[in-house]
Amino acid sequence: MRPASEQELSDLVRDASGPLRICGGGTRAIGRPVVGEPVLMSGLSGITLYEPGALTLVAQAGTPLAEVERATAAEGQRLAFEPMDMQGLLAREGVPTVGGMVAANASGPRRVQAGGCRDSLIGVRFVDGSGTIIKNGGRVMKNVTGYDLVKLMAGSWGTLGVLTECSFKLLPIPETQASLVSDQVTPQEAVDLMSRALATPYEVNGAARALDGRVYLRLEGFARQVGYRSQALREVLGGDWELLEGDKSAAQWRGLRDVADFAAKPGDVWRVSVKPSDAPELVARANCPVVMDWGGGLIWALVPEGTDLRRRLGSFAGHATLIRGSEATRAALPVFQPEADAIAALARGLRAKFDPRGVLNPGLMG
C-alpha cells in the first residue's frame, strides 16, 4: 500500500484489519522484525514550505533527505543535528527520508553542541492508530505549546503514529571547518582529552575517538576564527596534533558519523549511550573494536554475530541498542534497552492512547 495523501493514509489506517508495517526509505532496518501489511510512505514527498529568511523548512515524511540537503545547501543552510546515513553500516539500498530520520531521532557528531533531531524539530503532522490526523507544534519555535507531541514522535519508530509532515529550524553552514587529530590514545586518555576540549571556550562541535585510536576534535566557523581557535586549543591541550582542514576534515567526519569503519566488517553492531566518564570501563568490559563519539557519551561496538553485548557490559547507567544484527538475532534479543517498570508502564499507556488497536509497527520496540 502506498498512500498518495495524508487523507488516504488516514483512511488506510482507520480501515486496517491487521498489523501495518510502516516503511520509510528502507535504510534503518532496526528493531524486532514486524509482520504486517507494508505501508510505503514514498507517496507523501516534497518540500511544502521553505523560508530561508526564517531558517524554517517543512517537508512531507517521504521526502528524500538528499532533497532537503540540496535545497538548504543552495541557501547556505543545513539541518544542525547532522543525521547519520545508515545505508553503508546496514548494507541497505534504500533512500533516507525525512520521516525515517525523525522516527529514529537520528543525530550525529554535532549533537554535543547543536542537540539531536528532536531539538531541531518544531512541528509534526501524523496519523495515529485510529486514523486520526494530528498536528502539533508549528513553523517557529514559539508555537510549540501544550503537550509536546513533537518531541514524543521523535524516536518513536512509527509505533505511536505515522508521520506525514515535519517542520525544522535550520542553521547557516559555516564558512569552513578544521579538525585536530591526536596520536593513538587509550579510551581513558581519549575521554580526558575530549572532555577538556569540550570544556574550553573554543566551541568544539565534534569529539570522537576513531577505530584506530586517534581522537578527532572539530571546529567550524569563519576561516580566521577557526585558525585562531585551533591553535589556541592545541596550546591548551598540549601534545602533538595533526591539522585536517576543509574537505579532508569533512570527509573524516562523514565517516565517523556513519560508522564507516564497521560497514564492511562482519558482526553485529551495538550503540551504547553512557556518561562519558563511564565509557572507558564499559569499553574494557565490551572487549571488542569500538568507535567513540559525543565526547565518549556514545560507543559503537562491533561484536561477533549473536552476541548479547548487554550481558558482557553488566549493570551500567545508560542504554544499549542493537543496530545491526540478523533477523534471528533481532528476534531473540531485546533490540532496545529493557525499560524500568515505571517507564514501561508509561510507554504502554502512551501506545494504548495513540494506537489502541496495536496496528502500527507492533512489536518493533519489544
SULGI-V66064 format. One record per backbone hydrogen bond with DSSP energy under -1.0 kcal/mol. CO is the residue of the C=O (numbers start at 1). NH is the residue of the N-H. E is the energy in kcal/mol with one decimal. If there is no record, write none. Layout:
co:CO nh:NH e:E
co:CO nh:NH e:E
This chain:
co:1 nh:40 e:-3.3
co:5 nh:9 e:-2.1
co:6 nh:10 e:-2.4
co:7 nh:11 e:-2.5
co:8 nh:12 e:-2.2
co:9 nh:13 e:-2.6
co:10 nh:14 e:-2.5
co:11 nh:15 e:-2.2
co:19 nh:37 e:-2.3
co:20 nh:361 e:-2.4
co:21 nh:39 e:-2.7
co:23 nh:41 e:-2.4
co:25 nh:95 e:-1.5
co:28 nh:30 e:-2.1
co:37 nh:21 e:-2.6
co:39 nh:23 e:-2.8
co:41 nh:44 e:-1.7
co:44 nh:62 e:-2.6
co:46 nh:60 e:-2.6
co:49 nh:58 e:-3.3
co:51 nh:54 e:-1.3
co:51 nh:56 e:-1.6
co:52 nh:55 e:-1.1
co:55 nh:170 e:-2.4
co:56 nh:51 e:-2.6
co:57 nh:168 e:-3.0
co:58 nh:48 e:-1.5
co:58 nh:49 e:-1.8
co:59 nh:166 e:-2.8
co:60 nh:63 e:-1.7
co:61 nh:99 e:-3.2
co:63 nh:98 e:-2.2
co:64 nh:68 e:-1.2
co:65 nh:69 e:-2.5
co:66 nh:70 e:-2.2
co:67 nh:71 e:-2.1
co:68 nh:72 e:-2.5
co:69 nh:73 e:-2.2
co:70 nh:74 e:-1.8
co:72 nh:75 e:-1.1
co:72 nh:77 e:-2.8
co:73 nh:76 e:-1.8
co:76 nh:173 e:-2.7
co:78 nh:171 e:-2.2
co:81 nh:108 e:-3.0
co:86 nh:90 e:-2.8
co:87 nh:92 e:-2.1
co:96 nh:65 e:-3.1
co:97 nh:101 e:-2.1
co:98 nh:102 e:-2.2
co:99 nh:103 e:-2.9
co:100 nh:104 e:-1.7
co:101 nh:106 e:-2.4
co:102 nh:105 e:-1.1
co:102 nh:155 e:-1.5
co:103 nh:157 e:-2.2
co:108 nh:111 e:-2.0
co:109 nh:112 e:-1.3
co:110 nh:113 e:-1.9
co:110 nh:114 e:-3.2
co:111 nh:115 e:-1.3
co:117 nh:120 e:-1.5
co:120 nh:169 e:-2.3
co:122 nh:138 e:-2.4
co:123 nh:167 e:-2.8
co:124 nh:136 e:-2.5
co:125 nh:164 e:-3.1
co:125 nh:165 e:-1.6
co:126 nh:134 e:-3.3
co:127 nh:162 e:-2.8
co:128 nh:131 e:-2.0
co:132 nh:128 e:-2.4
co:134 nh:126 e:-2.5
co:136 nh:124 e:-2.7
co:140 nh:143 e:-1.8
co:141 nh:144 e:-1.8
co:143 nh:145 e:-1.4
co:147 nh:149 e:-1.9
co:148 nh:152 e:-1.3
co:149 nh:153 e:-2.4
co:150 nh:154 e:-1.1
co:153 nh:156 e:-1.8
co:156 nh:159 e:-1.9
co:162 nh:127 e:-2.0
co:164 nh:61 e:-2.2
co:165 nh:125 e:-2.3
co:166 nh:59 e:-2.5
co:167 nh:122 e:-2.6
co:167 nh:123 e:-1.2
co:168 nh:57 e:-2.0
co:171 nh:78 e:-2.1
co:176 nh:221 e:-2.2
co:177 nh:246 e:-2.2
co:178 nh:219 e:-2.8
co:179 nh:244 e:-2.9
co:180 nh:217 e:-2.2
co:181 nh:242 e:-3.1
co:186 nh:190 e:-2.7
co:187 nh:191 e:-2.4
co:188 nh:192 e:-2.2
co:189 nh:193 e:-2.5
co:190 nh:194 e:-3.0
co:191 nh:195 e:-2.7
co:192 nh:196 e:-2.1
co:193 nh:197 e:-2.4
co:194 nh:198 e:-2.6
co:195 nh:199 e:-1.2
co:197 nh:200 e:-1.2
co:206 nh:218 e:-2.5
co:207 nh:295 e:-2.7
co:208 nh:216 e:-3.2
co:209 nh:292 e:-2.6
co:210 nh:213 e:-1.9
co:213 nh:185 e:-2.8
co:214 nh:210 e:-2.6
co:215 nh:182 e:-2.2
co:216 nh:208 e:-2.3
co:217 nh:180 e:-2.5
co:218 nh:205 e:-2.0
co:219 nh:178 e:-2.3
co:221 nh:176 e:-2.0
co:222 nh:226 e:-2.8
co:223 nh:227 e:-2.3
co:224 nh:228 e:-2.0
co:225 nh:229 e:-3.1
co:226 nh:230 e:-2.6
co:227 nh:231 e:-1.6
co:228 nh:232 e:-2.5
co:229 nh:233 e:-2.6
co:230 nh:234 e:-1.9
co:231 nh:235 e:-1.8
co:232 nh:236 e:-2.0
co:233 nh:237 e:-2.5
co:234 nh:238 e:-2.4
co:242 nh:181 e:-2.8
co:244 nh:179 e:-3.1
co:245 nh:248 e:-1.3
co:246 nh:250 e:-2.3
co:247 nh:251 e:-2.6
co:248 nh:252 e:-1.7
co:249 nh:253 e:-2.0
co:250 nh:254 e:-1.9
co:251 nh:255 e:-1.8
co:252 nh:256 e:-2.0
co:253 nh:257 e:-2.8
co:254 nh:258 e:-2.2
co:255 nh:260 e:-2.6
co:259 nh:262 e:-1.7
co:262 nh:265 e:-1.0
co:268 nh:303 e:-2.5
co:269 nh:323 e:-2.2
co:269 nh:324 e:-2.2
co:270 nh:301 e:-2.5
co:271 nh:321 e:-2.7
co:272 nh:299 e:-2.8
co:273 nh:319 e:-1.8
co:275 nh:278 e:-1.9
co:278 nh:282 e:-1.8
co:279 nh:283 e:-2.7
co:280 nh:284 e:-1.9
co:281 nh:285 e:-2.2
co:282 nh:286 e:-2.7
co:283 nh:287 e:-1.8
co:289 nh:302 e:-2.3
co:291 nh:300 e:-3.3
co:292 nh:209 e:-2.7
co:293 nh:296 e:-1.8
co:293 nh:298 e:-2.1
co:294 nh:297 e:-1.4
co:297 nh:274 e:-2.1
co:298 nh:293 e:-3.0
co:299 nh:272 e:-3.1
co:300 nh:291 e:-2.1
co:301 nh:270 e:-2.6
co:303 nh:268 e:-2.4
co:304 nh:307 e:-1.9
co:307 nh:309 e:-1.2
co:308 nh:312 e:-1.1
co:309 nh:313 e:-2.4
co:310 nh:314 e:-2.2
co:316 nh:318 e:-1.1
co:319 nh:273 e:-2.8
co:321 nh:271 e:-2.8
co:324 nh:269 e:-1.7
co:326 nh:330 e:-2.8
co:327 nh:331 e:-1.7
co:328 nh:332 e:-1.5
co:329 nh:333 e:-2.6
co:335 nh:322 e:-2.4
co:340 nh:344 e:-3.0
co:341 nh:345 e:-2.2
co:342 nh:346 e:-1.8
co:343 nh:347 e:-2.6
co:344 nh:348 e:-2.4
co:345 nh:349 e:-2.0
co:346 nh:350 e:-2.2
co:347 nh:351 e:-2.4
co:348 nh:352 e:-2.3
co:349 nh:353 e:-1.6
co:350 nh:354 e:-2.8
co:351 nh:355 e:-2.8
co:354 nh:129 e:-2.8
co:355 nh:358 e:-1.6
co:359 nh:20 e:-3.5
co:361 nh:364 e:-1.8
co:363 nh:366 e:-1.6
co:364 nh:32 e:-2.4
